[in-house]
Amino acid sequence: MPLPSPAFLAPGVPQILEGPQPRPTTELAQAEELLEQQLELYQAMLEGQEGAWEAQALVLKIQKLKEQMRRHRESLRDDA
């Protein structure tokens, strides 16, 4: 049984799967550029998020160390 044509699967959509591919238009080039900029932005945001996670881990470590130091000081006072 032959496969249905793309027009059957998506009526009203141009037949982009058949025939020679058109050269990119100005609009297509602009859309590609916008997508590239968006990708770069999302990558930068991801790197920033990774940095935020690292900073949060450091904050938690520092808080833990401060608590350990406080307990140690208290134990030294109790020993005196």
N, C-alpha and C positions, 0 to 999 in steps of 0.2 A: 504494500500500500504506500503510495507516495506521500511525502510530508506536505502539510498544508503550506501555502505560500505565506511569507511574512505579512502580507496585507491582510490575510485572514486572521492571523494571530493578533495583529494590532491595526485594526482598520483606521484609516486616516493618516497613518504614519507613512512618510515617503519611503520609497523602496531603496533604502540605503544599502541593502545587501546585494542588490543586483546591479550589473553594469559598472562602468568605470567610476571610480571615486572622484568627486569634484575636488578642485584645489581648495585649500583652506581660505575662507573669506576673512575679511577684516574682523567681522563679529566673532568668528571662530578663534582667530588669533587673540582677540581681546579676552575671550572667555578662557582660553588656555592660560593666558598671562594671569588673570584673576585667580584661577585655580592654583597656579604655581605660587602666587603670593599667599593664598590661603594656606597651602601646605606648609610654607615657610613659617607662617604665623603659628600654626598648630604645633609644629616642631619646636619652636621657641617656647611656646606655652608648656609643652611637655617637659622640656629641659628645665624650665622655671619651676614646674611642679616637683620634679625630681630634687631640685635644690631645696625646695620648701620641705620636702620629706626629710632630707638630710639635716636641715636646720632644726626641724622638730625633734629628730632623734638626739641631736646635740643638746637641745634644751632639756629634754627628759634626763639625759645623762648628768647634766650640770645640776639639775634639781635633786637627783638621787645623791650626788656627791655632797651637795650642801646639807642634805638631811643626815648623811653619814658623819659629816664634820660636826654638825650640831650635837648628835648623839655622843660622839667621841669627846667633845668639850664637856658635856654633862657628866660623862663617866669620869673624866679627870677631876672635875669639881667634887664629885661624890667620893673619890679616892682621897682627896686632900683633907 
